[in-house]
Amino acid sequence: MKHRFLLALLGAFSLLLSSCASVKVSDYANTKPKFDMKQYFNGKLLAHGVVQDRSGKVTRQMVVNMTATWQGDTLTLDEDFVYSDGKKEKRVWTIKKNGDRYTGTAGDVVGEGVGEASGNAFNWRYVLALNVDGSVYNLDFDDWMWQIDDKVMINRAEFSKFGFKLGEVIISFTKL
């Protein structure tokens, strides 16, 4: 009886540990089309998205107009957000390309974001200083993008604090 209990406990523990394994950008190495930030993020883009709380309830909708320009291996990504509640935000990223790896900064990003591309995927991690009613919260973003074709990219970003998931942002990008 004890032996069965220990085996069941070991099985449950193994299942718990395997559920903690995370997806790696290299898992997408053989997917197509190959993500090329210089090609995709170049010129005008339009994005539509939603913000969900941790239960999955949509709390906000947004439209984002973007202009992407390159100077050598440095991208300036100028984003203008308009939310369903009328609030507007602007974020300007400066992103440097080094092979399939990227680093970037923006005015409301704490420190430097780091990213990596493989196959059709791009994973971007950064800390966003989010202003909510005059209080600033530093949230960890784990941002995944998958290029669908030469015009469309899907983005899912999970945001958390102290390792606890608070919600997700889902965005569809269209290159104009």
C-alpha positions in Angstrom: 0.0 0.0 0.0 2.8 2.4 0.9 4.6 1.5 -2.3 1.5 2.5 -4.4 1.1 5.7 -2.5 4.7 6.7 -3.1 4.5 5.8 -6.8 1.3 7.9 -7.1 3.0 10.8 -5.3 6.1 10.5 -7.5 3.9 10.5 -10.6 2.0 13.6 -9.4 5.3 15.3 -8.6 6.7 14.4 -12.1 3.5 15.8 -13.8 3.8 19.0 -11.8 7.4 19.5 -12.8 6.7 18.7 -16.4 3.9 21.3 -16.5 6.5 23.9 -15.3 8.7 23.3 -18.4 8.6 26.3 -20.6 8.6 26.7 -24.4 11.9 27.7 -25.9 12.3 29.8 -29.0 14.5 27.1 -30.5 11.4 24.8 -30.5 10.3 26.8 -33.6 13.6 26.4 -35.5 11.9 24.5 -38.4 8.8 26.6 -38.8 8.1 29.0 -41.7 8.1 31.7 -42.8 11.3 32.6 -41.1 10.9 35.6 -38.9 13.0 38.5 -40.2 12.5 41.6 -37.9 14.3 43.9 -40.5 11.8 42.9 -43.1 8.6 42.6 -41.1 9.1 45.6 -38.9 9.8 48.1 -41.6 7.3 50.9 -42.6 3.7 51.2 -41.4 1.9 48.5 -39.4 -1.5 48.4 -37.8 -2.4 46.2 -34.8 -5.6 45.2 -33.0 -5.6 43.6 -29.6 -7.2 42.8 -26.3 -6.0 42.8 -22.7 -7.3 39.9 -20.5 -7.2 39.6 -16.8 -5.9 36.3 -15.2 -9.3 34.7 -15.5 -9.4 35.4 -19.3 -11.9 38.2 -19.2 -11.2 40.9 -21.7 -10.7 44.2 -19.8 -9.6 46.5 -22.7 -9.4 46.6 -26.4 -6.8 48.6 -28.4 -5.7 49.7 -31.8 -2.0 50.4 -32.4 -0.6 52.4 -35.3 3.2 51.8 -35.7 6.0 53.2 -37.8 9.1 51.1 -38.0 12.4 52.5 -39.3 15.9 51.1 -39.5 19.3 52.7 -39.3 21.9 50.0 -39.8 21.0 47.3 -37.2 19.0 49.7 -35.0 15.2 49.7 -35.2 13.0 52.6 -34.0 9.5 51.3 -33.4 7.1 54.2 -32.8 3.8 52.9 -31.4 0.6 54.9 -30.8 -2.0 53.1 -28.7 -5.7 54.0 -28.6 -7.7 52.0 -26.0 -11.4 51.3 -26.0 -11.8 53.6 -23.0 -10.3 56.5 -25.0 -7.0 56.5 -23.2 -4.0 57.0 -25.5 -0.4 55.9 -25.0 2.9 56.3 -26.9 5.8 53.9 -26.7 9.0 54.3 -28.8 11.3 51.3 -28.8 14.9 51.4 -29.8 15.9 47.8 -30.7 19.4 46.6 -31.7 19.8 43.5 -33.8 22.7 41.2 -33.3 22.2 38.1 -35.4 19.0 36.4 -34.1 19.2 38.2 -30.8 17.9 41.6 -29.9 18.1 44.1 -27.1 15.9 47.1 -26.7 14.8 50.0 -24.6 11.7 52.3 -24.3 10.7 55.1 -22.0 8.4 52.9 -19.8 10.6 49.8 -19.9 12.8 49.1 -16.9 16.3 48.3 -18.0 16.7 46.5 -21.3 14.4 44.0 -23.1 16.0 40.9 -24.6 14.7 38.9 -27.4 15.6 36.0 -29.7 14.2 34.8 -33.0 14.1 31.2 -34.4 12.0 29.9 -37.3 8.7 31.9 -37.5 8.9 32.9 -33.8 10.2 35.8 -31.7 10.4 35.8 -27.9 10.8 39.2 -26.2 11.1 39.6 -22.4 11.1 42.9 -20.6 9.8 44.7 -17.5 7.2 47.4 -18.2 6.6 50.2 -15.7 2.8 50.4 -15.9 1.1 53.5 -14.5 -2.3 52.7 -13.0 -4.2 55.6 -11.4 -0.9 57.4 -10.4 0.8 54.3 -9.1 3.6 52.5 -11.0 3.8 48.7 -11.1 6.8 46.9 -12.7 5.3 44.0 -14.6 7.3 41.2 -16.2 6.3 40.6 -19.8 7.0 37.3 -21.7 6.1 38.3 -25.2 5.7 35.8 -28.1 5.2 36.6 -31.7 4.6 34.2 -34.6 4.9 35.4 -38.2 2.0 33.9 -40.2 2.9 35.3 -43.6 4.6 38.4 -45.1 1.7 40.6 -43.8 0.3 39.1 -40.6 1.9 38.4 -37.2 0.1 37.1 -34.0 1.4 38.2 -30.6 0.6 36.8 -27.2 2.2 38.5 -24.1 1.8 37.1 -20.6 2.4 39.6 -17.8 3.2 38.7 -14.2 4.4 40.1 -10.9 6.6 38.0 -8.5 6.0 35.0 -10.8 2.2 35.2 -10.6 0.4 35.6 -13.9 -1.8 38.7 -13.9 -3.1 38.5 -17.5 -2.4 38.4 -21.2 -2.3 40.7 -24.2 -3.2 39.3 -27.6 -2.5 41.3 -30.7 -2.8 40.8 -34.4 -0.3 42.8 -36.5 -0.9 43.7 -40.1 1.9 45.1 -42.3 0.5 47.9 -44.4 
